[in-house]
Amino acid sequence: MNATDSQQVNSWFYLSWQSSSVDHLPFQSGPFKAHQFLIDVSNTSVAHSSNPTKERLFPLMACLSPPSTFPLQAHNLDSKPTEEWLLSSLKSPKTPMQLKTFHAHIIKTNLTQNDLIFGQLFLCCSISNAMNYATDIFSNIRKPKLFFYNAMIKGYSQNGHHYKALQMYSLMRSRSVSCDSFTFPVVLRSVSSLNEIQTGKELHGVVMKMGLYSKLILQTALIDMYCSCGSADSARFIFDRILERDVICWNTMIAGYVKCGEFNKARELFDRSPSRNVSSWNTLVDMYCKTGDIEIARQFFDEMPEKDIITWNAMLSGYAKIGECESARKLFDQMVKRNVVSWNVLITCHVHNRRFLEALDLFRMMQVSDVKPNEVTVVSVIPACAHLGALELGKWIHGYINRNHIKMDVYVNTSLIDMYGKCGNVEEAIGVFDNAKVKDTFLFNTMIEVLAMHGRAEVAFRIFMCMRREGLKPNEVTFIGLLKACSHVGMVDTGLKYFEMMREEFGLTPKVEHFGCMVDLLGRAGHLQEAHELITKMPMEPHPVVWGSLLGACKIHGNVELAEEVALRLVELEPQSCGNYVLLSNIYSKAGRFNEAVELRKMMKEKGVKKQPGCSSIEVNHVVSEFFAGDRAHPKCKEIYEQLDKMVKRLKAEGYEPCISSALHDVDMNEKEQTLVHHSEKLAVAFGLISTDNRTPIRIVKNLRVCDDCHIFMKMVSKYYDRQMVIRDCSRFHHFSNGSCSCSDYW
């Protein structure tokens, strides 16, 4: 577009606004200034052709083929007129090749001048997410008619290309093509999505100038636009002056109040509404669910004269939002018809409430139902596999995604990387990362975090450098991952460098999590006084987790004096937290101060502080089994304990000596040893050995930190039973192989 054309567009918008009679509107503000995106049509390619037939051909001559090669053979072209068949066929989504084939057939049958068919081709491009192809066709039409412009605007708007929709509207007006009542609702919808209220006001003026303001469809569209842009008063001004309102108009104003957060006015208008349909009721049910007023929402739900799938899903989402898994499941079971949203809401509800086994059961139920999972489903269920360490099931879901061509967007890829990382298969996580077509900051952060958990610091640093080369700016989460990577391998100088980099180079203010990582890094490396000094100089109140990191470091290095000081602070902050007592008791026992350890355990009993039970899970044949310390509930309990006894005898013969300091119970030595032998991860390993072949790695997830005795035990099992084992505890991964651990005893 040349400079003259741009000036004409500018002039048109200015004149159309100035000549509009909108002086009486209470929300008019200031002189009109045309927005750049409304006049920026210089990039819109419009090829002018003198041949009306060739102008619609586009580069499709290579696609011309007889109807016998059409991809949709179900249609009998001889029994149905070609025009009718084309109109029917173009109402459903098509692949790019199918679109080209239909386009070629339109050309071959001389239907390029049939506006109805050509317009339907544009609409088919829209529902097929092929607006680039539609744009190429449109740009080769010399004088497109109004129907084509409307189809293009609608296509852009439906596919989320709202700026392009407004640019097409600008192009249309610059060419003096008159709008109709079908044009403005779609354009106003794009204005709403972009929150461009000034542009909406300009369009309001144009509607009035053209004499279309009395049409209810446009008045309703204007109400929706103003509410979407946060101006409920302007919307109500229009609503109050409409003489004959239909139920859609009432619903739009009620929903508008909800959008603007004016819930009392929404309820008041609902009560005044002379007629209501299911959408009216749905708006109120959804409103009360989102505000947490679940009882009122349920009251409306029960009073509804009729319900649709949206009603049920809204109520289901309400229960899910407040974590009411039982109520959500009960309602779900009452549903006559369910869609993918229903299943996704219930699965997500269980995952968010850490009911992972039930979430996986629901996913299995969904697969045998008549509803097909989508990308939202897998993003919801993959974290359940990650938390349980269910690698085989996670792999199956990954395969399911590929087999069913579920969209591998950045969210799915990120979930898969996280799952593989938490299930101990870092190579698969790297593979997903490398194959991801789109990488954002969140994806990079997840990959760095996974590598940090596995002690792969150097690879994490390379990923960080790749992230910077891609032009992505790191955020606070990025540096938490980098600092954790340094902490797990003892790279103090590198950690200090990244800690300074986030402030000096990227202007990020360290948060309590970053200070916690630094305390952990310094403490693990033996710099206990520096770690303590850093805590005292923190610009915010130290979180108990930060003090806990220092206490853990005191245990590693046997600093009883500092441990007592830190523990006293922690007991003040978290008097009911068992972990602090357990750590200090371990420190006393390790230092041979057994009397202090006994007194501490008595204090725990007096205060009613109970030790969190250790729990380990292992997946065998897609089934996740959980074990607690001394657990005898498993169906194979007898075989497991027999195997464990054999293991202890064999390993003792090879030099294993139980680390008695890891036993906290106030009992004699023999009972302490029995307590250690029956730790949950040892039971899980014994079950893994009797349930899998010799080539299968054993993968275990534990909720607590692996104790010293279990760490020694696992190293010996990996050597004398020739098994690779991967154990994820609450802080990191331990890869056991041939008698050594990936952590190098630094954990």
C-alpha positions as a printed Julia matrix, in Angstrom:
747×3 Matrix{Float64}:
   0.0     0.0     0.0
   1.41    3.39   -0.96
   1.37    6.6     1.03
  -1.77    7.88   -0.73
  -3.7     4.75    0.2
  -2.61    5.08    3.84
  -3.77    8.71    3.89
  -7.14    7.63    2.49
  -7.56    5.09    5.29
  -6.65    7.73    7.85
  -9.08   10.2     6.35
 -11.89    7.65    6.22
 -11.62    6.8     9.92
 -11.4    10.44   10.89
 -14.43   11.48    8.85
 -16.52    8.49    9.88
 -16.0     9.31   13.54
 -16.43   13.08   13.26
 -19.66   12.72   11.31
 -21.16   10.21   13.77
 -23.85   11.52   16.06
 -22.53   10.24   19.37
 -22.37   13.49   21.3
 -25.04   12.23   23.68
 -23.02    9.19   24.74
 -21.8     9.57   28.34
 -18.56    7.71   27.68
 -17.22    9.81   24.78
 -13.71   10.93   25.69
 -11.43   13.25   23.77
 -10.76   13.72   20.06
 -10.49   10.67   17.83
  -7.05    9.3    17.02
  -6.93    6.38   14.59
  -5.1     3.37   16.04
  -2.09    2.12   14.18
  -3.36   -1.41   13.73
  -6.55   -0.13   12.1
  -4.63    1.66    9.36
  -1.6    -0.61    9.08
  -2.7    -2.5     6.0
   0.49   -1.92    4.06
   1.46   -5.57    4.58
  -1.8    -6.83    3.11
  -1.0    -8.07   -0.36
  -3.72   -7.26   -2.88
  -2.88   -8.38   -6.39
  -4.92   -6.61   -9.05
  -5.72   -8.8   -12.03
  -7.57   -7.92  -15.18
  -8.76  -11.47  -15.65
 -11.72  -12.28  -13.32
 -11.19  -16.01  -13.72
  -7.41  -16.15  -13.24
  -7.64  -13.89  -10.21
  -9.13  -16.79   -8.23
  -6.87  -19.54   -9.58
  -3.89  -19.0    -7.25
  -1.0   -21.49   -7.77
  -3.23  -24.53   -7.97
  -2.9   -25.8   -11.51
  -0.71  -28.64  -10.26
  -3.52  -29.76   -7.98
  -6.07  -30.19  -10.77
  -7.24  -33.75  -10.85
 -10.38  -35.68  -11.69
 -12.93  -36.25   -8.93
 -11.85  -39.89   -8.71
  -8.68  -38.84   -6.85
 -10.54  -36.87   -4.17
  -9.61  -37.9    -0.64
 -13.26  -38.22    0.34
 -14.54  -41.14   -1.67
 -17.74  -41.55    0.33
 -19.53  -38.94   -1.77
 -21.19  -40.0    -4.98
 -20.74  -37.05   -7.35
 -23.04  -38.56   -9.99
 -26.03  -38.71   -7.66
 -25.68  -35.27   -6.26
 -25.21  -31.91   -8.0
 -21.61  -30.69   -7.7
 -22.58  -27.36   -6.14
 -24.7   -28.97   -3.44
 -21.98  -31.54   -2.74
 -19.3   -28.84   -2.43
 -21.41  -26.71   -0.08
 -22.02  -29.74    2.12
 -18.43  -31.0     2.05
 -16.89  -27.62    2.86
 -18.82  -27.35    6.13
 -16.41  -29.68    7.97
 -12.66  -29.18    8.66
 -10.21  -30.3     5.98
  -6.5   -31.02    5.76
  -4.31  -28.61    3.72
  -4.18  -31.08    0.83
  -7.95  -31.58    0.89
  -8.47  -27.8     0.78
  -6.21  -27.53   -2.27
  -8.03  -30.4    -3.95
 -11.45  -28.85   -3.37
 -10.13  -25.48   -4.57
  -8.8   -27.13   -7.73
 -12.15  -28.83   -8.31
 -13.95  -25.48   -7.99
 -11.66  -24.08  -10.68
 -12.05  -27.12  -12.95
 -15.86  -27.04  -12.76
 -15.96  -23.29  -13.54
 -17.46  -22.4   -10.18
 -14.96  -19.63   -9.4
 -17.67  -17.02   -9.93
 -20.11  -18.75   -7.57
 -19.94  -16.47   -4.55
 -21.74  -18.89   -2.27
 -19.31  -21.74   -2.92
 -16.24  -19.52   -2.83
 -17.43  -17.93    0.4
 -17.93  -21.4     1.89
 -14.34  -22.22    0.9
 -13.18  -19.27    3.02
 -15.27  -20.45    5.97
 -13.84  -23.97    5.55
 -10.32  -22.5     5.73
 -11.37  -20.84    8.98
 -12.58  -23.99   10.72
  -9.55  -25.87    9.34
  -7.12  -23.37   10.92
  -5.81  -22.56    7.45
  -6.15  -18.78    7.37
  -2.82  -18.38    5.56
  -4.28  -20.31    2.64
  -7.47  -18.25    2.79
  -5.37  -15.06    2.78
  -3.5   -16.19   -0.34
  -6.78  -16.87   -2.14
  -8.31  -13.58   -0.99
  -5.31  -11.49   -2.03
  -5.73  -12.69   -5.63
  -9.34  -11.51   -5.9
  -9.55   -8.13   -7.59
 -12.81   -6.87   -6.1
 -13.88   -9.07   -3.19
 -17.52   -8.77   -2.22
 -18.83   -8.07    1.28
 -19.48  -11.76    1.94
 -15.79  -12.55    1.37
 -14.64   -9.78    3.69
 -17.03  -10.98    6.4
 -15.8   -14.56    5.97
 -12.16  -13.45    6.29
 -12.85  -11.3     9.35
 -14.75  -14.15   10.97
 -11.96  -16.59   10.15
  -9.26  -14.39   11.65
 -11.35  -13.75   14.76
 -12.22  -17.43   15.32
  -8.58  -18.44   14.98
  -7.4   -15.82   17.47
  -5.82  -13.47   14.89
  -7.67  -10.45   16.21
  -5.31   -7.77   14.92
  -5.57   -9.26   11.44
  -9.36   -9.22   11.77
  -9.24   -5.48   12.49
  -6.76   -4.92    9.67
  -9.11   -6.7     7.26
 -11.95   -4.48    8.49
  -9.77   -1.42    7.83
  -8.92   -2.65    4.35
 -12.59   -3.24    3.66
 -13.58    0.29    4.7
 -10.66    1.87    2.84
 -12.05    0.29   -0.32
 -15.5     1.77    0.4
 -17.12   -1.63    0.9
 -20.23   -1.11    2.99
 -20.56   -3.14    6.21
 -23.7    -4.91    7.3
 -25.08   -6.21   10.58
 -22.97   -9.38   10.21
 -19.69   -7.46   10.02
 -19.73   -5.53   13.28
 -20.46   -8.3    15.85
 -17.37  -10.21   14.71
 -15.17   -7.08   14.64
 -16.42   -6.12   18.1
 -15.55   -9.59   19.35
 -11.94   -9.03   18.27
 -11.98   -5.63   19.94
 -13.13   -7.33   23.15
 -10.35   -9.9    22.97
  -7.75   -7.15   22.53
  -9.33   -4.97   25.24
  -9.23   -2.02   22.8
 -12.09    0.02   24.24
 -11.19    3.16   22.28
 -11.47    1.23   19.02
 -14.78   -0.17   20.27
 -16.08    3.35   20.81
 -15.06    4.26   17.27
 -16.95    1.27   15.91
 -19.94    2.25   18.05
 -19.93    5.61   16.28
 -19.73    3.99   12.85
 -22.69    1.73   13.69
 -24.76    4.79   14.62
 -23.68    6.7    11.52
 -24.75    3.82    9.27
 -28.19    3.63   10.88
 -27.65    0.12   12.21
 -27.82    0.98   15.91
 -31.44   -0.13   16.3
 -30.58   -3.73   15.42
 -30.67   -5.83   18.58
 -27.79   -8.05   17.46
 -25.5    -5.02   17.28
 -26.72   -3.54   20.56
 -26.02   -6.87   22.25
 -22.55   -7.03   20.65
 -21.79   -3.53   21.96
 -22.91   -4.52   25.46
 -20.57   -7.5    25.36
 -17.68   -5.37   24.06
 -17.98   -2.72   26.77
 -18.23   -5.34   29.53
 -15.26   -7.27   28.14
 -13.27   -4.04   28.25
 -14.3    -3.42   31.86
 -16.86   -0.67   31.26
 -20.06   -2.14   32.71
 -21.65    1.3    33.11
 -21.37    2.0    29.38
 -22.89   -1.4    28.64
 -25.75   -0.76   31.07
 -26.37    2.63   29.41
 -27.04    0.79   26.13
 -29.0    -2.0    27.81
 -31.42    0.37   29.59
 -32.31    2.09   26.29
 -33.2    -1.07   24.39
 -36.99   -1.22   24.13
 -37.39   -4.89   23.26
 -34.8    -7.16   24.78
 -34.57  -10.87   24.11
 -33.13  -13.51   26.45
 -29.72  -13.29   24.72
 -29.53   -9.58   25.49
 -30.39  -10.18   29.15
 -27.85  -13.0    29.37
 -25.14  -10.84   27.81
 -25.65   -8.07   30.36
 -25.74  -10.55   33.27
 -22.57  -12.26   32.02
 -21.04   -8.82   31.5
 -21.5    -7.93   35.15
 -19.82  -11.23   36.07
 -16.86  -10.38   33.81
 -16.5    -7.03   35.55
 -16.7    -8.6    39.0
 -20.02   -6.93   39.87
 -21.66  -10.09   41.17
 -24.48   -8.46   43.15
 -25.65   -6.58   40.06
 -25.5    -9.8    38.04
 -27.73  -11.54   40.58
 -30.09   -8.57   40.72
 -30.47   -8.53   36.94
 -30.96  -12.31   36.85
 -33.84  -11.97   39.35
 -35.41   -9.23   37.18
 -35.07  -11.16   33.93
 -38.54  -11.85   32.48
 -37.39  -15.03   30.73
 -34.49  -17.35   31.36
 -32.92  -20.2    29.48
 -30.26  -22.7    30.47
 -27.5   -20.16   29.67
 -28.98  -17.71   32.17
 -28.82  -20.28   34.94
 -25.36  -21.48   33.86
 -23.96  -17.98   34.24
 -25.1   -17.78   37.88
 -23.97  -21.32   38.74
 -20.55  -20.63   37.24
 -20.33  -17.26   39.0
 -20.96  -18.69   42.45
 -18.58  -21.6    41.79
 -15.79  -19.22   40.85
 -16.39  -17.03   43.9
 -16.26  -20.11   46.16
 -19.93  -19.91   47.22
 -20.41  -23.59   46.48
 -23.59  -24.0    48.54
 -25.41  -21.2    46.68
 -24.12  -22.6    43.39
 -25.5   -26.02   44.3
 -28.83  -24.44   45.26
 -29.11  -22.84   41.81
 -27.97  -26.09   40.21
 -30.72  -28.07   41.96
 -33.4   -25.47   41.13
 -32.63  -25.39   37.39
 -35.6   -26.49   35.26
 -33.2   -28.04   32.75
 -29.48  -28.71   32.66
 -26.96  -29.19   29.85
 -23.39  -30.49   29.84
 -22.1   -26.96   30.57
 -24.2   -26.87   33.75
 -22.78  -30.14   35.03
 -19.21  -29.16   34.16
 -19.57  -25.78   35.89
 -20.75  -27.44   39.09
 -18.04  -30.08   38.78
 -15.4   -27.32   38.4
 -16.8   -25.62   41.49
 -16.2   -28.7    43.63
 -12.77  -29.18   42.07
 -11.77  -25.6    42.84
 -12.27  -26.07   46.58
 -10.7   -29.54   46.56
 -13.91  -31.49   47.2
 -12.85  -34.68   45.41
 -15.61  -36.84   46.91
 -18.39  -34.39   46.01
 -16.95  -33.96   42.53
 -16.78  -37.72   41.99
 -20.33  -38.2    43.28
 -21.63  -35.54   40.87
 -19.56  -37.02   38.02
 -21.1   -40.44   38.6
 -24.59  -38.9    38.34
 -23.9   -37.38   34.91
 -25.85  -39.01   32.1
 -23.51  -37.59   29.49
 -19.87  -36.57   29.9
 -17.44  -34.84   27.57
 -13.68  -34.4    27.66
 -14.02  -31.35   29.92
 -15.87  -33.43   32.53
 -13.1   -36.04   32.65
 -10.31  -33.43   32.63
 -11.81  -31.5    35.54
 -12.17  -34.62   37.7
  -8.68  -35.97   36.89
  -7.1   -32.56   37.56
  -9.0   -32.28   40.84
  -7.5   -35.55   42.07
  -3.98  -34.65   40.91
  -4.09  -31.23   42.62
  -5.16  -32.93   45.84
  -2.32  -35.46   45.56
  -4.64  -38.39   44.98
  -2.46  -39.68   42.2
  -3.49  -43.34   42.16
  -7.15  -42.36   41.85
  -6.26  -39.93   39.05
  -4.58  -42.76   37.13
  -7.59  -45.01   37.73
  -9.84  -42.31   36.27
  -7.59  -42.02   33.23
  -7.89  -45.78   32.67
 -11.69  -45.49   32.95
 -11.67  -42.65   30.43
  -9.85  -44.78   27.88
 -12.63  -47.39   27.84
 -15.35  -44.71   27.72
 -16.71  -43.05   24.58
 -14.67  -39.88   25.25
 -11.21  -39.5    23.75
  -8.47  -37.83   25.85
  -6.9   -34.63   24.51
  -3.75  -32.62   25.26
  -5.35  -31.16   28.41
  -6.0   -34.68   29.69
  -2.43  -35.84   29.28
  -1.03  -32.63   30.8
  -3.25  -33.37   33.81
  -2.41  -37.06   34.19
   1.34  -36.97   33.46
   2.11  -35.22   36.8
   0.44  -38.15   38.59
   2.97  -40.49   36.95
   5.75  -38.06   37.88
   4.82  -37.92   41.57
   4.43  -41.71   41.84
   7.54  -42.44   39.82
   5.42  -44.54   37.46
   7.86  -44.52   34.54
   6.34  -47.37   32.54
   2.87  -45.86   32.71
   4.35  -42.47   31.81
   6.04  -44.02   28.77
   2.75  -45.63   27.78
   1.01  -42.23   27.97
   3.79  -40.73   25.85
   3.2   -43.46   23.28
  -0.54  -42.86   23.5
   0.05  -39.19   22.68
   2.04  -40.14   19.57
  -0.36  -42.88   18.44
  -3.4   -40.64   18.71
  -1.7   -37.56   17.23
  -2.43  -35.45   20.31
  -0.9   -32.02   19.86
   2.62  -31.9    21.31
   2.51  -28.29   22.43
   4.91  -26.66   24.88
   2.72  -27.69   27.84
   2.7   -31.38   26.89
   6.46  -31.37   26.26
   7.14  -29.64   29.58
   4.97  -32.17   31.42
   6.81  -35.06   29.74
  10.23  -33.64   30.62
   9.15  -33.21   34.23
   7.7   -36.72   34.33
  10.76  -38.43   32.87
  12.99  -36.43   35.18
  11.03  -37.3    38.31
  10.83  -40.94   37.25
  14.62  -41.1    37.02
  15.04  -41.33   33.23
  16.98  -38.17   32.48
  17.99  -39.33   28.97
  14.34  -39.56   27.88
  13.75  -36.09   29.33
  16.64  -34.72   27.26
  15.21  -36.47   24.18
  11.83  -34.77   24.61
  13.59  -31.43   25.12
  15.69  -31.83   21.97
  12.64  -32.77   19.86
  10.42  -29.93   21.12
   9.65  -27.61   18.2
   8.8   -24.68   20.46
  10.86  -23.94   23.55
   9.9   -21.25   26.03
  11.39  -20.15   29.35
   9.19  -22.59   31.28
  10.43  -25.54   29.19
  14.09  -24.54   29.68
  13.55  -24.08   33.42
  12.03  -27.55   33.72
  14.97  -29.13   31.88
  17.47  -27.31   34.11
  15.56  -28.39   37.24
  15.57  -32.04   36.09
  19.3   -32.0    35.42
  19.91  -30.38   38.81
  17.94  -33.12   40.6
  20.11  -35.73   38.93
  23.4   -34.01   39.71
  24.07  -33.25   36.01
  25.32  -29.73   36.71
  27.51  -29.28   33.62
  24.66  -30.25   31.28
  22.34  -27.85   33.15
  24.83  -25.04   32.57
  24.93  -25.84   28.84
  21.14  -25.74   28.66
  21.28  -22.32   30.33
  23.74  -21.08   27.7
  21.47  -22.44   24.95
  18.56  -20.59   26.54
  20.49  -17.32   26.35
  21.47  -17.93   22.72
  17.78  -18.43   21.9
  17.15  -14.91   23.21
  15.01  -16.08   26.14
  15.4   -14.1    29.33
  15.92  -16.22   32.45
  13.68  -15.6    35.44
  13.82  -16.35   39.17
  12.94  -20.02   38.62
  15.85  -20.42   36.2
  18.36  -19.43   38.85
  16.78  -21.66   41.5
  17.5   -24.58   39.18
  21.08  -23.43   38.52
  21.8   -22.92   42.23
  20.38  -26.37   43.04
  22.63  -27.87   40.38
  25.64  -26.23   42.04
  24.52  -27.36   45.49
  24.17  -31.04   44.55
  27.76  -31.23   43.27
  29.43  -28.75   45.64
  30.34  -26.07   43.05
  30.51  -23.15   45.48
  32.31  -20.65   43.24
  29.97  -21.3    40.3
  26.96  -20.93   42.58
  28.23  -17.57   43.86
  28.72  -16.49   40.24
  25.1   -17.29   39.32
  23.83  -15.66   42.52
  25.59  -12.43   41.54
  24.6   -12.78   37.86
  20.88  -12.77   38.59
  21.22   -9.43   40.34
  23.9    -7.68   38.34
  23.18   -8.9    34.8
  19.42   -9.6    34.83
  18.17   -7.25   37.55
  16.44  -10.04   39.47
  16.08   -9.63   43.21
  16.94  -12.85   45.09
  13.99  -14.3    46.97
  13.95  -16.52   50.02
  14.23  -19.6    47.75
  17.52  -18.31   46.3
  18.95  -17.64   49.75
  17.85  -21.12   50.78
  19.78  -22.6    47.84
  22.87  -20.6    48.76
  22.7   -21.69   52.4
  22.35  -25.29   51.23
  25.29  -24.89   48.83
  27.61  -23.33   51.44
  26.51  -25.68   54.21
  26.94  -28.9    52.22
  30.43  -27.75   51.21
  31.36  -27.27   54.87
  31.19  -23.46   54.96
  28.83  -23.51   57.94
  29.75  -20.12   59.42
  29.41  -18.4    56.01
  26.01  -20.04   55.59
  24.95  -18.9    59.07
  26.17  -15.37   58.36
  24.24  -15.27   55.08
  21.03  -16.14   56.95
  21.55  -13.34   59.46
  22.05  -10.84   56.61
  19.0   -11.84   54.58
  16.83   -8.82   53.65
  13.7   -10.78   54.56
  12.7   -12.99   57.49
  14.4   -16.38   57.0
  11.95  -19.16   56.22
  12.14  -22.35   58.33
  13.29  -24.19   55.19
  16.41  -22.01   55.12
  17.22  -22.83   58.75
  16.46  -26.47   57.97
  19.09  -26.47   55.2
  21.68  -25.26   57.69
  20.62  -27.9    60.22
  21.0   -30.59   57.57
  24.5   -29.29   56.82
  25.34  -29.45   60.53
  24.39  -33.15   60.49
  26.63  -33.83   57.48
  29.64  -32.18   59.12
  28.89  -33.09   62.75
  28.72  -29.54   64.1
  26.65  -30.21   67.23
  27.04  -26.75   68.77
  25.67  -24.86   65.76
  23.04  -27.57   65.24
  21.64  -26.98   68.73
  21.41  -23.22   68.1
  19.67  -23.71   64.75
  17.35  -26.41   66.11
  16.18  -24.14   68.94
  15.29  -21.48   66.37
  13.42  -24.04   64.28
  11.48  -25.39   67.27
  10.31  -21.82   67.94
   9.22  -21.37   64.33
   7.73  -24.86   63.8
   7.02  -26.48   67.16
   5.04  -29.33   65.59
   7.45  -30.15   62.74
   8.91  -33.6    63.35
  11.75  -33.16   60.86
  13.66  -30.71   63.05
  13.58  -33.05   66.06
  14.6   -36.01   63.92
  17.58  -34.19   62.43
  18.86  -33.01   65.81
  18.35  -36.49   67.25
  20.4   -37.92   64.37
  23.13  -35.38   65.1
  23.21  -36.35   68.79
  23.31  -40.06   67.96
  26.06  -39.61   65.38
  28.12  -37.69   67.97
  27.58  -40.43   70.55
  25.44  -38.22   72.75
  22.71  -40.81   73.19
  21.3   -39.33   76.4
  20.48  -36.05   74.62
  18.9   -38.04   71.79
  16.71  -39.92   74.29
  15.67  -36.66   75.98
  14.77  -35.15   72.62
  12.56  -38.11   71.75
  10.82  -37.75   75.12
  10.22  -34.08   74.34
   8.62  -35.09   71.04
   6.23  -37.44   72.85
   5.33  -34.83   75.46
   4.53  -32.26   72.77
   2.57  -34.78   70.72
   4.96  -34.48   67.77
   4.81  -37.58   65.61
   7.46  -38.6    63.13
   6.24  -38.59   59.55
   6.19  -42.22   58.38
   8.55  -43.08   55.57
   6.76  -44.2    52.4
   8.35  -45.67   49.28
   6.6   -46.53   46.02
   7.68  -48.77   43.16
   6.02  -49.49   39.82
   5.89  -53.07   38.52
   3.86  -53.98   35.41
   2.09  -50.6    35.37
   0.92  -51.07   38.97
   2.29  -48.77   41.69
   2.83  -50.41   45.11
   3.44  -48.35   48.24
   5.37  -49.5    51.32
   5.64  -48.0    54.79
   8.32  -48.88   57.36
   7.5   -52.32   58.78
   4.59  -52.62   56.35
   2.92  -56.04   56.13
  -0.14  -55.12   54.06
   1.2   -56.13   50.63
  -0.22  -59.36   49.12
   3.34  -60.66   48.7
   4.35  -59.72   52.25
   5.76  -63.18   53.1
   7.94  -63.38   49.96
   9.17  -59.8    50.45
  10.35  -60.37   54.04
  11.97  -63.68   53.13
  13.87  -61.97   50.31
  14.9   -59.12   52.62
  16.25  -61.54   55.24
  18.33  -63.3    52.56
  19.67  -59.94   51.36
  20.72  -58.84   54.86
  22.54  -62.14   55.5
  24.36  -61.97   52.18
  25.35  -58.32   52.53
  26.55  -58.84   56.11
  28.8   -61.59   54.78
  30.18  -58.99   52.35
  30.87  -56.47   55.13
  27.57  -54.62   55.65
  27.17  -53.2    59.15
  23.89  -51.46   60.0
  24.32  -47.76   60.78
  22.63  -47.79   64.2
  22.72  -43.97   64.48
  20.01  -43.85   61.81
  17.58  -45.67   64.16
  15.62  -43.23   66.34
  13.62  -45.63   68.47
  14.52  -45.88   72.15
  15.07  -49.68   72.11
  17.99  -52.12   72.4
  20.53  -52.68   69.64
  18.83  -55.73   68.14
  15.5   -53.94   67.84
  17.21  -50.88   66.34
  18.78  -53.11   63.71
  15.4   -54.71   62.92
  13.87  -51.25   62.61
  16.56  -50.24   60.08
  16.14  -53.44   58.08
  12.43  -52.78   57.65
  12.73  -49.23   56.27
  10.27  -48.65   53.43
  12.86  -48.37   50.63
  14.41  -51.72   51.64
  10.98  -53.38   51.4
  10.47  -51.78   47.98
  13.87  -53.03   46.76
  13.13  -56.56   47.97
   9.79  -56.47   46.13
  11.54  -55.17   43.02
  14.1   -58.0    43.07
  11.45  -60.75   43.26
   9.11  -59.08   40.73
  11.42  -58.08   37.85
  14.13  -59.72   35.75
  17.83  -59.08   36.26
  18.06  -56.52   33.45
  15.3   -54.22   34.72
  16.43  -51.17   36.71
  14.63  -50.75   40.03
  13.07  -47.3    40.47
  11.81  -46.13   43.85
  10.28  -42.88   45.06
  10.56  -42.0    48.76
   8.82  -39.15   50.56
  11.7   -38.53   53.01
  15.46  -38.17   52.77
  17.29  -41.49   52.38
  19.0   -42.32   55.68
  22.7   -43.16   55.93
  22.05  -46.85   56.52
  19.73  -47.24   53.5
  22.25  -45.39   51.33
  25.0   -47.86   52.3
  22.59  -50.79   51.87
  21.56  -49.71   48.34
  25.15  -49.31   47.18
  25.91  -52.87   48.26
  22.73  -54.25   46.66
  23.68  -52.62   43.34
  27.1   -54.32   43.52
  26.32  -57.8    44.82
  22.97  -58.23   43.05
  24.21  -56.54   39.88
  21.2   -54.23   39.67
  20.93  -50.6    38.69
  18.69  -48.7    41.07
  17.29  -45.17   40.97
  15.89  -43.72   44.17
  14.25  -40.32   44.36
  14.08  -38.88   47.85
  12.72  -35.51   48.94
  15.79  -33.6    47.74
  17.47  -35.38   44.82
  18.05  -38.54   42.79
  20.43  -41.34   43.68
  21.59  -43.56   40.81
  23.13  -46.7    42.32
  25.35  -48.86   40.14
  28.17  -51.32   40.86
  28.54  -50.27   44.48
  28.56  -46.49   44.05
  26.02  -43.66   43.94
  25.78  -40.74   41.54
  25.71  -38.35   44.5
  29.25  -39.43   45.48
  27.93  -39.6    49.07
  27.28  -35.85   48.85
  23.61  -35.43   49.73
